[in-house]
């Protein structure tokens, strides 16, 4: 399990220079994702795509729990949840 976390972390670090966003917090054992990114349509789309990819690896769906933006910067939080919970709780 630590090897998977290490590989994921290294991948994120290597790709960080290519992306307009930063994955601030992610642990494979947790289901919360926190991103810092510019307030642009491109960055918002990239962050959503990355969150969906990470949740799909867990066989879960992506729910945006919050987004706080200034004129130039955003922090967006997502949660990976089971499809049954989406239906059960109306998410």
VOBA-1610 file (N, C-alpha, C; in pm, whole numbers, padded with zeros to 5 digits, always signed):
BEGIN
Unk+00083-00118+00000Unk+00000+00000+00000Unk+00087+00125+00000Unk+00196+00124+00077Unk+00286+00239+00080Unk+00349+00262-00056Unk+00374+00154-00129Unk+00432+00166-00262Unk+00337+00238-00356Unk+00209+00206-00349Unk+00109+00273-00432Unk+00101+00420-00399Unk+00103+00453-00271Unk+00100+00593-00229Unk+00225+00666-00277Unk+00339+00601-00269Unk+00464+00662-00313Unk+00461+00687-00463Unk+00415+00591-00540Unk+00407+00607-00686Unk+00310+00719-00722Unk+00195+00722-00655Unk+00097+00827-00681Unk+00154+00964-00647Unk+00222+00974-00536Unk+00281+01101-00494Unk+00387+01148-00591Unk+00473+01057-00634Unk+00577+01093-00730Unk+00517+01137-00863Unk+00413+01070-00906Unk+00346+01107-01031Unk+00289+01248-01020Unk+00225+01277-00910Unk+00169+01410-00889Unk+00279+01515-00890Unk+00390+01487-00824Unk+00501+01583-00820Unk+00560+01605-00958Unk+00576+01499-01035Unk+00632+01513-01168Unk+00541+01590-01261Unk+00413+01569-01248Unk+00318+01636-01335Unk+00282+01776-01286Unk+00321+01810-01166Unk+00285+01940-01109Unk+00339+02055-01193Unk+00454+02036-01253Unk+00510+02140-01338Unk+00434+02159-01467Unk+00355+02060-01507Unk+00279+02067-01632Unk+00137+02117-01611Unk+00092+02122-01490Unk-00048+02154-01462Unk-00061+02294-01404Unk-00182+02349-01418Unk-00213+02480-01362Unk-00269+02469-01221Unk-00267+02351-01165Unk-00325+02331-01032Unk-00232+02250-00944Unk-00264+02247-00816Unk-00186+02169-00720Unk-00281+02085-00637Unk-00258+01956-00633Unk-00332+01867-00545Unk-00271+01880-00407Unk-00344+01942-00316Unk-00291+01975-00184Unk-00297+01857-00090Unk-00407+01785-00089Unk-00422+01674+00005Unk-00492+01558-00062Unk-00428+01440-00052Unk-00488+01318-00103Unk-00418+01201-00037Unk-00496+01114+00019Unk-00445+00991+00078Unk-00535+00880+00028Unk-00475+00774-00027Unk-00556+00667-00085Unk-00653+00607+00017Unk-00621+00613+00143Unk-00709+00556+00245Unk-00822+00651+00284Unk-00813+00775+00244Unk-00918+00874+00269Unk-00990+00902+00138Unk-01103+00970+00146Unk-01178+00996+00025Unk-01196+01145-00004Unk-01108+01228+00051Unk-01115+01372+00030Unk-01000+01419-00060Unk-01031+01510-00153Unk-00932+01567-00242Unk-00938+01718-00229Unk-00824+01782-00213Unk-00817+01928-00200Unk-00724+01982-00307Unk-00772+02078-00385Unk-00693+02137-00494Unk-00683+02288-00477Unk-00566+02342-00505Unk-00546+02486-00522Unk-00522+02509-00670Unk-00589+02608-00727Unk-00575+02632-00871Unk-00613+02775-00906Unk-00567+02821-01024Unk-00606+02954-01069Unk-00756+02960-01098Unk-00809+03079-01095Unk-00951+03100-01125Unk-00968+03116-01275Unk-00951+03003-01347Unk-00969+03001-01492Unk-01054+02880-01528Unk-01122+02889-01642Unk-01204+02776-01687Unk-01118+02653-01712Unk-00999+02673-01768Unk-00909+02562-01797Unk-00869+02489-01669Unk-00827+02564-01568Unk-00784+02502-01442Unk-00900+02431-01372Unk-01018+02491-01375Unk-01136+02428-01313Unk-01167+02295-01381Unk-01159+02291-01515Unk-01184+02167-01589Unk-01076+02063-01559Unk-00949+02106-01550Unk-00840+02013-01520Unk-00855+01952-01381Unk-00893+02034-01285Unk-00910+01986-01147Unk-01024+01885-01140Unk-01135+01915-01205Unk-01248+01821-01206Unk-01207+01690-01271Unk-01137+01697-01384Unk-01094+01575-01452Unk-01001+01492-01365Unk-00909+01559-01296Unk-00816+01488-01206Unk-00890+01423-01090Unk-00984+01495-01032Unk-01063+01439-00922Unk-01143+01317-00969Unk-01203+01328-01087Unk-01280+01215-01140Unk-01190+01095-01166Unk-01070+01118-01215Unk-00975+01008-01239Unk-00938+00938-01109Unk-00906+01017-01007Unk-00868+00958-00878Unk-00985+00881-00816Unk-01105+00933-00826Unk-01221+00863-00768Unk-01253+00736-00848Unk-01239+00742-00980Unk-01265+00623-01062Unk-01168+00510-01028Unk-01045+00545-00992Unk-00949+00442-00950Unk-00999+00368-00827Unk-01078+00436-00746Unk-01135+00376-00625Unk-01272+00315-00652Unk-01317+00323-00779Unk-01450+00275-00818Unk-01559+00353-00745Unk-01539+00485-00736Unk-01634+00574-00672Unk-01663+00692-00763Unk-01763+00770-00727Unk-01797+00889-00805Unk-01750+01015-00731Unk-01735+01123-00805Unk-01681+01249-00753Unk-01793+01344-00716Unk-01787+01397-00595Unk-01881+01499-00549Unk-01801+01622-00508Unk-01834+01738-00565Unk-01769+01862-00522Unk-01835+01906-00392Unk-01754+01920-00288Unk-01810+01958-00158Unk-01799+02107-00131Unk-01698+02173-00188Unk-01688+02318-00172Unk-01593+02377-00274Unk-01611+02506-00301Unk-01520+02580-00387Unk-01520+02725-00339Unk-01403+02773-00305Unk-01387+02911-00258Unk-01288+02980-00350Unk-01329+03095-00406Unk-01244+03163-00503Unk-01226+03310-00468Unk-01108+03360-00501Unk-01084+03504-00502Unk-01089+03544-00650Unk-01043+03660-00683Unk-01042+03702-00823Unk-00937+03627-00906Unk-00840+03565-00841Unk-00733+03499-00915Unk-00708+03353-00876Unk-00760+03309-00763Unk-00721+03180-00707Unk-00843+03108-00649Unk-00846+02975-00659Unk-00954+02895-00601Unk-00898+02779-00520Unk-00974+02738-00422Unk-00952+02613-00351Unk-01080+02533-00368Unk-01067+02414-00425Unk-01183+02330-00452Unk-01164+02196-00382Unk-01269+02149-00316Unk-01265+02023-00243Unk-01365+01925-00304Unk-01321+01801-00315Unk-01405+01694-00367Unk-01404+01578-00268Unk-01506+01495-00278Unk-01511+01373-00200Unk-01546+01259-00293Unk-01478+01147-00279Unk-01510+01026-00354Unk-01611+00946-00271Unk-01723+00912-00331Unk-01827+00839-00260Unk-01876+00722-00346Unk-01931+00623-00279Unk-01990+00509-00350Unk-02118+00551-00420Unk-02144+00490-00535Unk-02266+00521-00611Unk-02390+00495-00526Unk-02388+00393-00443Unk-02503+00363-00358Unk-02531+00477-00260Unk-02427+00544-00211Unk-02445+00658-00121Unk-02501+00779-00195Unk-02463+00796-00321Unk-02517+00906-00401Unk-02669+00891-00411Unk-02713+00771-00440Unk-02856+00743-00452Unk-02925+00753-00316Unk-02864+00695-00215Unk-02923+00690-00082Unk-02942+00828-00021Unk-02842+00916-00037Unk-02845+01047+00027Unk-02879+01160-00068Unk-02903+01129-00195Unk-02940+01232-00292Unk-02828+01330-00322Unk-02707+01280-00330Unk-02590+01368-00356Unk-02580+01404-00501
//
